[in-house]
Amino acid sequence: MPHLQRFALWLTRSPHSADDLVQSCLIKALTRTPQSRDEQSLRAWLFAILYRQFIDGERRRKRYRTLLAFFTGEEALSSSTESMAIADDTLALFATLPTDYRAILLLVSVEGLSYKEAAETLDIPLGTVMSRLSRARKLLHEKLEGKVKPLPLRRLK
């Protein structure tokens, strides 16, 4: 395990991310049943799983950066702590949108599908796609600007 930790730290350059990567690697390895392997091949197998987990995570992060660039209007995101915090907040706000809105935004704005293609994909009318997309963009913009206020608390008797 120390060798996996060191390799993960080298890949991620973050102790917390490295811990998460090793944990997901070990979970994946434990859910798979390795055929009879000797110690050396088991070690190589674990390193391969760890590396594939890292590559999958990087691909996922790249898709999210594309998504974030679309929402914020920035072409290239810097890797400063502040921009990473803004990126995390924006993606967290995106995750709070209703599922229907998220699906429409992802299909049309990120994946580049036409309204007609999105309507066929989701099996909904074209007008519904246009209205949901408009509402989704408006809601996300309001959340980013901080205009959405939480519902007031009610006093229960």
C-alpha positions in Angstrom: 0.0 0.0 0.0 2.8 2.5 0.6 3.9 2.0 -3.0 0.3 2.7 -4.2 0.2 5.8 -2.0 3.5 7.1 -3.4 2.4 6.5 -7.0 -1.0 8.2 -6.4 0.7 11.2 -4.7 3.0 11.5 -7.7 0.0 11.4 -10.1 -2.3 13.7 -8.2 0.2 16.0 -6.4 -2.3 16.2 -3.6 -2.3 14.1 -0.4 -6.1 14.1 -0.1 -6.7 13.2 -3.8 -4.0 10.5 -3.5 -5.8 9.0 -0.5 -9.1 9.0 -2.4 -7.5 7.5 -5.5 -5.9 4.7 -3.5 -9.2 4.0 -1.7 -11.1 3.8 -4.9 -8.4 1.5 -6.4 -8.6 -0.8 -3.4 -12.4 -0.9 -3.5 -12.3 -1.8 -7.2 -9.6 -4.4 -6.6 -11.6 -6.0 -3.8 -14.8 -6.2 -5.9 -12.9 -8.0 -8.7 -11.7 -11.5 -8.1 -8.2 -11.8 -9.3 -7.3 -15.1 -10.9 -4.5 -16.8 -9.1 -1.7 -14.3 -9.2 1.7 -14.2 -7.7 2.8 -11.2 -5.6 4.5 -9.4 -8.5 1.6 -9.7 -10.9 -0.9 -8.7 -8.1 1.2 -5.6 -7.5 1.3 -4.7 -11.2 -2.5 -5.3 -11.4 -3.1 -2.9 -8.5 -0.9 -0.3 -10.1 -2.8 -0.7 -13.4 -6.2 -0.2 -11.6 -4.9 2.9 -9.8 -3.6 4.4 -13.0 -6.9 3.7 -14.9 -8.8 5.2 -12.0 -6.6 8.3 -12.3 -7.1 8.6 -16.1 -10.9 8.2 -15.7 -10.9 10.9 -13.1 -8.9 13.2 -15.3 -11.3 12.7 -18.2 -14.2 13.4 -15.9 -12.5 16.6 -14.6 -11.9 17.7 -18.2 -15.6 17.3 -19.0 -16.5 19.3 -15.9 -14.0 22.1 -16.9 -15.7 22.3 -20.3 -19.0 22.5 -18.5 -17.7 25.1 -16.2 -16.2 27.1 -19.0 -19.5 27.2 -20.7 -21.3 28.4 -17.6 -18.8 31.0 -16.6 -17.9 32.2 -20.1 -14.2 31.7 -19.4 -12.2 30.0 -22.1 -9.3 28.7 -20.0 -9.5 28.1 -16.3 -6.4 28.8 -14.2 -5.4 26.4 -11.5 -5.2 28.9 -8.7 -6.9 28.1 -5.4 -9.5 30.9 -5.9 -10.5 29.7 -9.4 -10.7 26.1 -8.1 -13.0 27.2 -5.3 -15.2 29.1 -7.8 -15.2 26.1 -10.1 -16.3 23.8 -7.2 -19.0 26.2 -6.1 -20.3 26.5 -9.7 -20.4 22.8 -10.2 -22.1 22.4 -6.8 -24.8 24.9 -7.9 -25.2 23.1 -11.1 -25.8 19.9 -9.2 -28.6 21.5 -7.2 -30.6 22.1 -10.4 -33.5 19.8 -11.0 -32.6 16.7 -13.0 -34.7 17.8 -16.0 -32.8 21.1 -16.2 -29.4 19.5 -15.8 -30.1 17.1 -18.5 -31.2 19.8 -21.0 -28.2 22.0 -20.1 -25.8 19.1 -20.6 -27.3 17.9 -23.9 -27.7 21.3 -25.5 -25.0 23.5 -24.0 -22.2 21.0 -23.4 -22.7 18.2 -25.8 -23.9 20.5 -28.6 -27.1 18.7 -29.5 -29.7 20.7 -31.4 -33.0 21.3 -29.7 -34.6 18.7 -31.9 -32.0 16.1 -31.1 -32.4 16.8 -27.4 -36.2 16.5 -27.7 -35.8 13.1 -29.4 -33.2 12.0 -26.9 -35.4 12.8 -23.9 -38.6 11.9 -25.7 -40.2 15.3 -24.9 -41.8 18.0 -27.2 -39.5 20.6 -28.8 -41.3 23.4 -27.0 -40.6 21.7 -23.6 -36.9 21.6 -24.5 -36.8 25.3 -25.2 -38.8 26.3 -22.1 -36.8 24.1 -19.8 -33.5 25.3 -21.2 -34.5 28.9 -20.7 -35.7 28.2 -17.1 -32.5 26.2 -16.4 -30.2 29.0 -17.6 -32.1 31.6 -15.7 -32.1 29.6 -12.5 -28.4 28.8 -12.8 -27.6 32.5 -13.5 -29.7 33.6 -10.5 -27.9 31.0 -8.3 -24.5 32.2 -9.5 -25.4 35.8 -8.8 -26.8 34.9 -5.4 -30.3 36.1 -6.1 -32.0 32.8 -5.2 -33.0 33.1 -1.6 -33.7 30.1 0.6 -37.3 29.6 1.7 -38.0 31.3 5.0 -38.2 29.1 8.0 -41.6 28.5 9.5 -42.3 28.2 13.1 -44.2 25.0 14.0 -46.5 24.9 17.0 
